[in-house]
Amino acid sequence: MSKWVKFISLLLLFLTLTACSEEEEEVQPEDRLSEYVAYWNERNLSDMYDMVADKSKEIYPSEEFIDRYQKIYNDIEVSDLSITYSVPELGEEEEDVIPSSFPIQVSMNTMAGEVNFESEISLIEQNISEEETNWFIEWNPGLIFPELEYGAEVSIETVEPTRGQIFDRNQNGLATNETIYNVGLHPALFGENESEQKEQIAALLDISVETINNALAQDWVTDDTFVPLKKVTMADQDIIPELDAIDPVIKRAEMGRAYPYGEATAHLIGYIGSITAEELEEKEANSYSQSDLIGKRGLEQLFESRLKGKRGLKIIASSNDREDTIIAEQPVQDGENITLTIDADLQQAIYASYQDDAGTAAAINPKTGETLALVSSPAFDPNQLTYGISQTKWNALQNDEQNPLLNRFASTYSPGSTIKPITAAIGLDNDTIQIGEGIEIDGLTWSKDGWGNYEVRRVSESSGPVDLQDALIRSDNIYFAQKTVELGSEAFVAGLKQFGFGKDLPYTYPISDSTISSSGTIDREILLADSAYGQGEMQMSALHLATAYTPILNDGDMLQPILEADEQTNQVWQTGLLTSENAQVIKEALRQVVTAPNGTAPEANISDISLSGKTGTSELKSSQGEDGQENGWFVAYPEEEDILISMMVEHVEGRGASHYTVEKVANLFKTIR
């Protein structure tokens, strides 16, 4: 009897444990949701769809579920996707209730910023076999975004930023956004004289008839479509009435880039043009598109990141019967407007003074360091390069002997005798030049033993001992050569480095470094002598040369040049290059360069304007005694000392050498004063 009792007891225990085990193994809704959420976080869409309830699948086939998730997530560039859920709290009376609906929290980053939303997800129990059931997701598009629950679609709207403009110190526009005309054709309006009309249009727009025919031959063109040909700025508005008179021509006004000062500011401001595939690849993802314009030269290129701005983005849910809803938005950021220290009218006046000459000029305020003008002549029309230049004109620019595509103010040149005030400052600082102390120099040439046939030549003889003042007034090469040879190359090179040679010019616009020689040192005595008066291998930019004169006007301190209006003025680049007394001596001599009977700049001795300055003629030749190109320099400032102009004109040989440049600068001061 006892054996049967034990057996029955064990059997009952086994059945009880089995029942408990089955209950423990029964899948709960939360378990299934946890699995689904894990797939969702991994963006495992196929496994997610396998967990969708049959009744939802009837409405949303797999391709609609998977493709829609993929397209939306890819289009809006979803990253950092995170889905969590929470278990609803139940009251005491609901203790035996198994929850099947759960609050979920969704967060993600998108191209338009972060998106966060809360929703509810429900599970339903359905048979998976005759004896077995499981829990499945009741799915609808509202789980992608709540706004999609009622049939809305996701779209992306971009808002292009307005490109920042560039202004001069007086708020004159240098690179502006203004109305331009997109000139095109209405093909149906061509008359019987179609060939003649095309020739007229081609001539006015400076394009070929072939360009017109190619535009009309595009697959999408119909008789009633607008076929764009070329964009025309207000600078060419004089051709608009003539274009309007040709029947098939249509113009559409739109906002575009314009350069009101044209060639005068071309090298400084640059221009924008269509982005290339290489440029697009280099840029940050989504910051540019294939149709964008981008800075190509000058400040348009240098300030590209500041001028462009950042496009606005909206992720929108829209449907026919409901108001659009913004899911995420990245507000548009317009480009920065930039104001320069440049005086556009002065810039234009200096450029105009070159006429057909090549050269470069820099104008600064020597008391503040502000750049007033940076000129390179000849130049190009940036308006044409932005909106299309004919191949003929482009070839002409490239093949022009004067090289209008070369930015001369960013380049360096032999400064000639304009370096002599700097040489004087170095000699005074090292005591090899003493104020009032003269040296005897005979004849027009001088050579040292061991130099062979090489001679230093001066332009005029002296009537007595030559001191610093006389040497500057007459621009005596021999005086400066002798004094610098006496000084020695080590001290002279050290002095030039204090004046910024061999150093990066601390300046917004990239300017080539001024150099002492090709090696950066002076290891030959002849080279030392030639360098003393700005020949040899010495190279300077017009801006650095102008800057190097500021210690003469600031008691020995060389100012740092600035280009943007919000930069601090009166910044000292190098201090203590001259004593106040020595600066005054050089300043007085520079005035007499203009006023003294034997001075080298008599053309600058004009009424009502008291100019001071220094001339220089640099000779570009490979050996002494041969003829070569001459560049004429003049650095000048008025007694108010509020502007200093450093100007170089190329090929002044046979035209008066530096006197040719002096006359230009003198006439320029007459114009601007």
C-alpha positions in Angstrom: 0.0 0.0 0.0 2.7 2.4 0.9 4.4 1.8 -2.5 1.3 2.9 -4.3 1.1 6.1 -2.2 4.7 6.9 -3.0 4.1 6.3 -6.7 1.0 8.5 -6.9 2.8 11.2 -4.9 5.7 11.3 -7.3 3.4 11.3 -10.3 1.5 14.3 -9.0 4.8 16.1 -8.2 6.0 15.4 -11.8 2.8 16.7 -13.4 2.9 19.8 -11.2 6.5 20.6 -12.2 5.8 20.0 -15.8 2.9 22.4 -15.7 5.0 25.0 -14.0 7.8 24.6 -16.6 5.3 25.1 -19.4 4.0 28.2 -17.7 7.6 29.5 -17.3 8.3 28.8 -21.0 5.2 30.7 -22.2 6.4 33.7 -24.2 5.1 37.1 -22.8 4.4 40.2 -24.9 7.3 42.0 -23.3 9.7 39.3 -24.4 8.6 39.6 -28.0 8.8 43.4 -27.9 12.3 43.3 -26.5 13.3 41.1 -29.4 11.6 43.4 -31.9 13.2 46.5 -30.4 16.6 44.8 -30.6 16.1 44.2 -34.3 14.9 47.8 -34.8 18.0 49.3 -33.1 20.1 47.1 -35.5 17.9 48.2 -38.4 17.3 44.6 -39.2 14.2 45.2 -41.2 13.7 41.7 -42.5 13.5 40.2 -39.0 11.4 43.1 -37.8 8.8 42.3 -40.5 8.8 38.6 -39.5 7.4 39.8 -36.2 4.6 41.9 -37.7 1.1 40.6 -37.1 -0.7 39.0 -40.0 -3.5 41.6 -40.2 -0.8 44.3 -40.5 1.0 42.4 -43.2 -2.3 42.2 -45.2 -2.2 46.0 -45.3 1.5 46.5 -45.5 3.3 43.9 -47.7 7.0 43.3 -46.9 8.3 45.5 -49.7 6.3 48.4 -48.4 7.5 47.9 -44.9 11.1 47.3 -45.7 11.5 49.6 -48.6 9.7 52.5 -46.8 11.9 52.2 -43.7 15.0 52.0 -45.9 14.1 54.9 -48.1 13.1 57.2 -45.3 16.0 56.4 -43.1 18.5 56.7 -46.0 17.0 59.8 -47.4 17.1 61.7 -44.2 20.4 60.1 -43.2 19.4 58.5 -39.9 22.2 57.7 -37.5 22.5 57.0 -33.8 19.1 55.3 -33.9 17.9 54.4 -30.4 14.6 52.7 -29.4 13.6 52.0 -25.9 10.3 51.0 -24.2 8.9 51.0 -20.8 6.5 48.6 -19.0 3.2 50.3 -18.1 2.4 50.4 -14.4 -0.6 48.4 -13.3 -2.9 49.0 -10.4 -3.7 46.4 -7.7 -6.8 45.4 -9.5 -4.8 44.7 -12.7 -2.2 42.5 -11.1 -3.2 39.5 -13.1 -3.3 41.5 -16.4 -0.5 40.8 -18.9 0.2 44.2 -20.7 0.3 44.0 -24.5 0.7 47.8 -25.2 3.9 49.6 -24.3 5.1 53.2 -24.5 8.2 53.5 -26.7 10.8 56.2 -27.0 12.5 56.8 -30.4 15.5 59.1 -30.9 17.8 59.5 -33.9 20.0 62.0 -35.6 19.1 63.1 -39.1 20.4 65.5 -41.8 18.1 68.1 -40.2 19.1 67.5 -36.6 17.9 65.3 -33.8 14.5 63.8 -33.8 12.8 62.4 -30.6 9.3 61.2 -30.3 7.2 58.9 -28.1 4.5 56.5 -29.3 2.8 53.3 -28.3 3.3 49.9 -29.7 0.8 47.1 -29.3 1.2 43.3 -29.7 -1.6 40.8 -30.4 -1.6 37.1 -29.9 -2.1 34.9 -32.9 -1.9 31.3 -33.7 1.4 30.0 -35.2 0.1 26.4 -35.1 -3.0 24.5 -34.0 -1.7 24.2 -30.5 0.6 27.2 -30.2 0.3 31.0 -30.2 2.7 33.9 -30.0 2.7 37.6 -29.8 3.1 39.9 -32.9 3.4 43.6 -33.6 0.5 45.6 -34.7 2.3 47.8 -37.2 1.4 51.0 -39.0 3.6 53.7 -40.6 3.1 55.9 -37.5 5.8 53.8 -35.9 8.3 55.3 -38.4 7.1 58.8 -37.5 3.8 59.5 -35.7 2.9 62.0 -38.5 2.8 59.1 -41.1 0.0 57.2 -39.4 -2.7 58.8 -41.5 -1.1 58.4 -44.9 1.4 61.3 -44.9 4.6 61.1 -46.9 8.1 62.2 -45.9 9.8 64.9 -48.1 12.9 66.9 -47.7 12.9 70.7 -48.3 16.2 72.6 -48.7 16.5 76.3 -48.2 19.6 77.7 -49.9 21.5 80.3 -47.9 22.1 83.8 -49.2 25.8 84.2 -49.9 27.5 86.8 -47.8 28.6 90.0 -49.5 31.9 91.8 -49.4 32.0 95.5 -48.7 34.7 98.2 -48.6 35.3 100.5 -45.7 32.5 102.8 -46.9 30.0 100.0 -47.5 30.5 100.0 -51.2 29.8 96.6 -52.6 32.8 94.7 -53.9 31.0 91.3 -54.2 27.2 91.7 -54.1 24.0 89.8 -54.5 21.8 91.7 -57.0 19.3 91.2 -59.8 20.8 89.5 -62.9 19.1 88.3 -66.0 19.0 84.7 -67.1 18.7 85.3 -70.8 17.2 82.5 -72.9 15.0 81.6 -75.8 11.4 80.7 -76.6 12.0 78.5 -79.6 8.5 78.9 -81.0 9.1 82.7 -81.5 11.9 82.3 -84.0 10.9 84.0 -87.3 11.8 83.3 -90.9 15.1 85.1 -90.3 16.1 82.5 -87.6 19.8 82.4 -88.7 20.1 86.2 -88.6 18.4 86.3 -85.1 20.8 83.6 -83.8 23.8 85.6 -85.1 22.5 88.8 -83.4 21.9 86.9 -80.1 25.4 85.3 -80.3 27.1 88.7 -80.8 25.3 90.4 -78.0 25.9 87.5 -75.5 29.4 86.9 -76.7 28.7 83.2 -77.4 28.8 81.2 -80.6 25.9 80.3 -82.8 27.0 76.7 -82.2 26.4 77.2 -78.5 22.8 78.4 -79.3 22.1 75.5 -81.6 23.5 73.0 -79.0 21.2 74.5 -76.3 18.2 74.2 -78.6 19.1 70.6 -79.6 18.8 69.2 -76.0 16.3 66.4 -75.6 14.0 68.2 -73.2 13.5 71.3 -75.4 10.1 71.9 -76.9 8.7 74.9 -78.8 7.3 76.3 -75.6 10.1 75.7 -73.1 12.5 78.3 -71.8 16.0 77.5 -73.0 18.6 79.3 -70.9 21.7 80.6 -72.7 23.7 83.0 -70.4 23.3 85.1 -67.3 23.9 88.8 -67.7 24.7 91.1 -64.8 23.7 94.8 -64.4 27.2 95.7 -65.5 26.2 94.6 -69.0 22.7 96.0 -68.8 23.3 98.2 -71.9 22.7 95.1 -74.1 19.3 94.3 -72.5 17.3 96.6 -74.7 18.9 95.1 -77.9 18.2 91.6 -76.7 14.6 92.6 -75.8 14.1 93.6 -79.4 14.8 90.1 -80.7 11.5 88.1 -80.7 12.6 84.7 -79.3 14.7 86.2 -76.5 13.3 85.9 -73.0 15.0 87.2 -69.9 14.2 86.1 -66.3 15.2 88.2 -63.4 16.9 86.3 -60.5 19.4 86.9 -57.8 23.0 86.5 -58.7 26.6 87.5 -57.9 28.0 90.7 -59.2 31.3 92.6 -58.9 30.6 96.3 -59.3 34.2 97.3 -59.6 35.0 94.7 -62.2 38.7 94.5 -63.2 39.8 96.9 -60.5 39.2 94.4 -57.7 39.3 91.2 -59.7 42.5 89.8 -58.2 41.6 90.9 -54.6 37.9 89.7 -54.6 38.1 86.9 -57.1 34.9 85.3 -58.4 32.6 82.3 -58.0 32.0 79.6 -60.5 30.5 76.1 -60.9 31.9 73.6 -58.4 34.0 70.8 -60.0 33.8 67.1 -59.3 37.1 67.3 -57.5 36.0 70.3 -55.3 32.7 68.5 -54.5 34.6 65.4 -53.4 36.9 67.5 -51.1 34.0 69.3 -49.4 32.1 68.1 -46.3 29.2 65.7 -47.1 26.0 67.5 -47.9 27.5 71.0 -47.7 27.5 71.3 -51.5 25.6 70.0 -54.5 26.6 69.6 -58.1 24.7 72.7 -59.1 26.5 75.0 -56.5 28.7 77.9 -57.2 32.0 78.1 -55.2 34.7 80.7 -54.7 37.4 80.3 -57.4 39.9 83.0 -56.6 40.7 85.8 -54.3 38.6 86.5 -51.2 35.7 84.6 -52.7 37.8 81.5 -52.4 39.7 82.4 -49.2 36.5 83.3 -47.3 34.3 80.5 -48.9 33.4 78.9 -45.6 32.3 82.3 -44.1 30.5 83.6 -47.2 28.6 80.4 -48.2 26.5 80.0 -45.2 24.7 76.7 -44.4 21.6 75.5 -46.2 18.5 75.0 -44.3 16.8 71.6 -44.2 13.3 70.5 -43.3 12.0 67.0 -43.0 8.3 67.3 -43.7 5.3 65.0 -43.3 2.7 66.0 -45.9 -0.6 64.7 -47.1 -3.4 66.0 -49.2 -6.0 66.4 -46.4 -3.8 67.5 -43.6 -1.5 70.5 -42.9 2.1 69.8 -43.4 4.1 68.9 -40.2 7.7 69.5 -39.7 9.5 66.5 -38.3 12.9 68.1 -38.0 14.4 71.4 -39.1 17.8 72.8 -39.5 17.4 76.6 -39.9 19.2 78.2 -42.9 22.3 80.1 -41.9 23.0 82.9 -44.4 26.6 83.7 -45.2 28.6 86.3 -43.3 28.9 89.8 -44.7 32.5 90.9 -44.6 33.7 94.5 -44.5 37.2 95.3 -45.6 39.5 98.2 -44.9 39.8 98.7 -48.7 38.7 102.0 -50.2 37.0 100.9 -53.4 37.3 104.4 -55.0 41.0 104.5 -54.3 41.4 101.0 -55.6 39.6 101.9 -58.8 41.6 105.1 -59.2 44.9 103.3 -58.8 43.8 100.6 -61.3 42.7 103.2 -63.8 46.1 105.0 -63.5 47.8 102.0 -65.0 45.9 102.3 -68.3 47.7 99.8 -70.5 50.6 99.2 -68.2 51.4 96.1 -66.1 52.3 96.4 -62.5 51.1 96.3 -58.9 50.4 98.7 -56.1 49.6 98.6 -52.4 48.1 101.5 -50.4 48.0 101.5 -46.6 47.3 103.8 -43.8 50.8 103.9 -42.2 49.4 105.0 -38.9 46.9 102.2 -38.4 48.1 99.4 -40.7 44.8 99.4 -42.6 45.1 98.2 -46.3 43.4 100.8 -48.5 44.1 99.2 -51.9 45.7 96.1 -53.4 46.0 96.4 -57.2 47.2 94.1 -59.9 47.2 95.2 -63.5 46.1 94.1 -66.0 43.2 92.0 -64.8 40.0 90.3 -66.0 36.3 90.9 -65.6 35.1 88.6 -62.8 31.5 89.0 -63.9 32.4 87.3 -67.2 34.2 84.4 -65.5 31.3 83.8 -63.1 28.6 83.5 -65.7 30.5 82.3 -68.7 33.3 83.7 -70.9 33.7 82.8 -74.5 36.5 80.5 -75.5 37.9 83.2 -77.6 38.1 85.6 -74.7 39.5 82.9 -72.4 42.2 82.1 -74.8 43.0 85.7 -75.2 43.4 86.0 -71.4 45.7 83.0 -71.2 47.8 84.1 -74.2 48.1 87.7 -73.3 51.8 88.7 -72.9 51.0 90.9 -69.9 49.4 87.9 -68.1 46.2 89.4 -66.7 45.5 86.2 -64.8 48.7 86.7 -62.7 48.0 88.3 -59.3 50.9 90.7 -59.0 50.2 92.1 -55.6 50.6 88.6 -54.1 53.9 88.2 -55.9 57.4 89.5 -55.2 59.7 91.6 -57.2 63.1 93.2 -57.0 62.5 96.5 -55.0 65.4 98.4 -56.5 66.4 101.6 -54.6 63.1 101.7 -52.6 65.0 99.4 -50.2 67.5 102.1 -49.4 65.6 103.6 -46.4 65.5 100.1 -44.9 69.2 99.6 -45.6 69.7 103.0 -43.9 67.8 102.0 -40.9 69.8 98.8 -40.5 73.1 100.8 -40.9 72.0 103.4 -38.4 71.0 100.6 -35.9 74.4 99.0 -36.3 76.3 102.3 -36.2 78.0 101.8 -39.5 76.1 104.8 -40.7 76.4 108.0 -38.6 74.1 111.0 -39.1 76.0 113.8 -40.8 79.1 111.7 -41.5 80.1 111.7 -45.2 82.4 109.5 -47.2 84.4 110.5 -50.3 83.2 108.8 -53.5 84.8 109.5 -56.9 83.2 108.9 -60.2 80.1 107.0 -61.2 81.5 103.5 -60.5 83.1 101.6 -57.7 84.6 98.2 -57.4 86.6 96.3 -54.8 89.7 94.3 -55.3 88.8 90.8 -56.2 85.5 91.7 -57.9 87.0 91.4 -61.4 85.1 93.5 -63.9 82.1 93.9 -61.7 81.2 97.5 -60.7 78.6 99.3 -58.7 77.2 102.2 -60.7 75.5 105.4 -59.4 73.3 107.7 -61.5 75.0 111.0 -60.5 78.3 112.2 -59.1 78.6 114.0 -55.8 80.1 117.4 -55.2 81.6 116.5 -51.9 81.5 113.9 -49.2 78.3 111.8 -49.4 76.3 111.4 -46.2 73.1 109.5 -45.6 70.8 112.4 -46.5 72.6 113.1 -49.8 72.7 109.4 -50.6 68.9 109.0 -50.1 68.2 112.2 -52.0 70.3 111.3 -55.0 69.8 107.5 -54.6 73.5 106.8 -54.5 74.1 103.1 -55.0 77.8 103.3 -54.2 77.2 104.8 -50.8 74.8 102.1 -49.7 77.0 99.4 -51.2 80.1 100.6 -49.4 78.3 101.0 -46.1 76.7 97.6 -46.3 79.9 95.8 -47.2 81.4 97.5 -44.2 78.5 96.3 -42.1 78.9 92.7 -43.3 76.4 90.1 -44.5 75.6 88.6 -41.1 74.4 91.9 -39.6 72.7 93.0 -42.8 70.7 89.7 -43.1 69.8 89.9 -39.4 68.5 93.5 -40.0 66.5 92.4 -43.0 64.9 89.6 -41.0 63.8 92.2 -38.4 62.1 94.0 -41.2 60.2 90.8 -42.1 62.3 89.2 -44.8 62.1 85.4 -44.8 59.0 85.5 -42.6 55.3 84.9 -43.3 53.6 88.3 -43.6 50.9 88.2 -40.9 48.1 89.0 -43.2 44.6 87.7 -44.1 45.4 87.4 -47.8 48.2 85.0 -48.7 51.1 87.1 -50.0 54.4 85.6 -51.1 57.2 85.9 -48.5 59.8 88.6 -49.3 63.2 87.0 -49.7 66.8 88.1 -49.2 68.2 85.7 -51.8 67.4 82.4 -53.3 69.2 80.7 -50.4 68.0 83.1 -47.7 71.6 84.1 -47.0 74.2 86.4 -48.5 77.5 84.5 -49.0 79.2 86.7 -51.6 80.4 90.2 -51.3 79.1 91.3 -54.7 75.7 90.0 -53.8 75.9 91.9 -50.5 76.7 95.1 -52.3 73.9 94.7 -54.8 71.4 93.8 -52.1 72.1 97.0 -50.3 70.3 98.9 -53.1 67.6 96.4 -53.9 69.2 94.4 -56.7 70.9 91.1 -56.4 68.4 88.4 -55.6 66.2 90.4 -53.2 62.4 90.1 -53.7 59.6 92.0 -52.0 55.8 92.3 -52.4 54.3 95.8 -52.8 52.4 95.4 -49.5 55.5 94.3 -47.6 57.5 97.2 -49.0 54.7 99.7 -48.0 54.7 98.1 -44.5 58.5 98.3 -44.2 58.2 102.1 -44.5 55.9 102.4 -41.4 58.7 102.4 -38.9 59.9 105.7 -40.4 56.5 107.2 -39.6 55.9 105.5 -36.2 59.1 106.1 -34.3 60.7 102.8 -35.3 57.7 100.4 -35.0 56.6 98.5 -38.0 52.9 98.0 -38.1 51.1 94.8 -39.0 48.9 95.2 -42.1 45.2 94.4 -41.8 42.5 93.8 -44.4 39.3 93.2 -42.4 37.5 96.2 -40.9 36.9 94.4 -37.6 40.6 93.6 -37.1 42.5 95.6 -34.5 44.3 98.6 -35.9 47.8 99.8 -34.8 49.1 96.3 -34.2 52.9 96.3 -34.1 54.6 93.6 -36.1 58.2 94.5 -35.2 59.2 97.0 -32.7 62.2 99.2 -32.2 63.6 99.1 -35.7 64.6 102.8 -35.6 65.1 105.4 -32.9 62.8 108.4 -33.2 65.8 110.6 -34.1 66.9 108.3 -36.9 63.4 107.9 -38.2 63.1 111.7 -38.4 66.4 111.9 -40.3 65.2 109.4 -42.9 61.8 111.1 -43.1 63.4 114.5 -43.8 65.5 113.0 -46.5 62.5 111.4 -48.2 60.8 114.8 -48.4 63.9 116.2 -50.1 63.9 113.3 -52.6 60.9 115.2 -54.0 61.8 118.8 -53.3 65.6 119.0 -53.7 67.0 120.1 -57.1 69.1 116.9 -57.3 66.3 114.6 -55.9 65.1 111.7 -58.0 61.3 112.4 -57.8 60.8 116.0 -59.0 57.6 115.0 -60.7 56.0 114.5 -57.3 56.8 118.1 -56.2 53.2 119.3 -56.8 51.4 122.3 -55.4 49.0 121.9 -52.5 50.2 118.3 -51.8 53.5 117.9 -49.9 54.7 114.4 -50.9 57.6 112.5 -49.6 58.9 109.3 -51.1 61.6 107.1 -52.6 62.2 106.0 -56.1 63.6 102.7 -57.4 64.4 101.2 -60.7 65.0 97.5 -60.6 66.9 96.0 -63.5 66.1 92.4 -64.6 69.1 91.1 -66.4 71.4 88.1 -66.1 74.7 90.0 -66.4 76.1 93.5 -66.0 76.4 95.6 -69.1 73.4 94.0 -71.0 70.1 95.6 -71.5 67.1 94.1 -69.7 63.6 94.8 -68.4 63.3 97.7 -66.0 60.5 98.0 -63.4 59.9 101.4 -61.9 59.0 101.9 -58.2 57.8 104.8 -56.2 56.8 104.7 -52.5 55.1 108.0 -51.5 53.0 109.5 -48.7 51.6 113.0 -48.0 52.5 115.2 -45.0 49.3 114.1 -43.3 50.7 110.5 -43.3 47.3 109.0 -43.6 48.1 107.1 -46.8 51.2 105.5 -48.2 51.3 104.1 -51.8 53.8 101.6 -53.0 53.6 101.4 -56.8 55.5 99.4 -59.4 55.2 99.7 -63.2 56.7 97.0 -65.4 58.8 97.8 -68.5 59.7 101.4 -67.8 62.9 101.1 -69.9 63.0 103.8 -72.5 60.1 105.6 -70.7 62.0 107.5 -68.0 62.6 104.5 -65.7 61.2 105.3 -62.2 60.3 108.8 -63.2 57.4 107.3 -65.2 56.0 105.7 -62.0 56.6 108.9 -60.0 54.4 110.8 -62.5 51.6 108.2 -62.2 51.7 108.5 -58.4 51.8 112.3 -58.4 48.8 112.4 -60.8 47.0 109.8 -58.6 47.4 112.0 -55.5 46.0 115.0 -57.5 43.0 112.8 -58.2 42.3 111.5 -54.8 43.1 114.7 -52.9 
